Amino acid sequence: MKKKNKIYIYQIKKGGGVMFEKYRDLAAYPDVLNLKDVANYCRISKDSARKACVDGKLKHIRIGRLCKITKENLINFLENNNE
């Protein structure tokens, strides 16, 4: 159990890693997400997800013209961009 911003965030084990309880819905998604998955999870457009990648806000890997995002990178993006 970790304390962050006076809110207790419980961690749950999923597969081989540990995921924050508040992201438990993310467990239904594959370990490596595409832009469509990120947009669906964040409830934003695919173009907004692509713009976050291009602007360098969302860490990703380019494979040809595809953007691949790990769950860890998505969680870091969501935690660091609480606007």
C-alpha positions in Angstrom: 0.0 0.0 0.0 1.4 3.4 -1.0 0.2 6.8 0.1 0.0 9.4 -2.5 -1.7 12.8 -2.2 -3.5 11.7 1.0 -5.3 9.0 -1.0 -4.5 5.4 -0.4 -3.8 3.6 -3.7 -4.0 -0.2 -3.3 -2.1 -2.3 -5.7 -3.4 -5.5 -7.2 -1.3 -8.3 -8.8 -2.3 -9.1 -12.3 -0.3 -11.6 -14.3 3.3 -10.9 -13.6 3.1 -7.3 -12.6 1.4 -5.0 -10.2 -1.3 -2.5 -11.2 -3.0 0.3 -9.3 -6.5 -0.6 -8.2 -7.9 2.5 -9.8 -6.7 1.2 -13.2 -8.3 -2.3 -12.8 -10.4 -1.8 -15.9 -7.1 -1.6 -17.9 -6.6 -5.3 -17.0 -9.1 -6.3 -19.8 -6.8 -4.7 -22.4 -3.7 -6.3 -23.9 -0.2 -5.5 -22.4 0.7 -3.4 -25.5 -2.0 -1.1 -26.7 -2.6 0.6 -30.0 -4.1 4.1 -30.5 -7.6 2.7 -30.7 -7.3 1.0 -27.4 -5.8 4.1 -25.7 -8.6 6.3 -27.1 -11.3 3.8 -26.0 -9.9 3.5 -22.4 -9.3 7.3 -22.0 -12.6 8.2 -23.7 -10.9 10.5 -26.2 -10.6 10.5 -30.0 -8.0 8.4 -31.8 -6.6 11.7 -33.2 -6.1 13.1 -29.6 -4.3 10.0 -28.6 -2.0 10.3 -31.7 -1.4 14.0 -30.9 -0.3 13.0 -27.4 2.2 10.6 -28.9 3.5 13.0 -31.5 3.9 15.8 -28.9 6.0 13.5 -26.8 3.5 13.5 -23.9 2.7 9.8 -24.3 5.7 7.5 -24.5 5.3 5.0 -27.4 7.1 2.8 -29.8 6.7 3.3 -33.6 6.5 0.2 -35.7 6.2 1.5 -39.3 3.2 3.9 -39.1 1.7 2.2 -36.0 2.1 3.6 -32.4 2.3 1.0 -29.7 1.9 2.0 -26.0 2.6 -0.2 -23.0 0.2 -0.2 -20.1 2.9 1.2 -17.9 3.5 4.2 -20.2 -0.2 4.8 -20.3 -0.5 4.8 -16.5 2.5 7.1 -16.2 0.9 9.5 -18.8 -2.4 9.5 -16.8 -0.7 10.1 -13.5 1.5 12.9 -14.8 -1.2 14.7 -16.8 -3.9 15.2 -14.3 -5.4 18.3 -15.8 
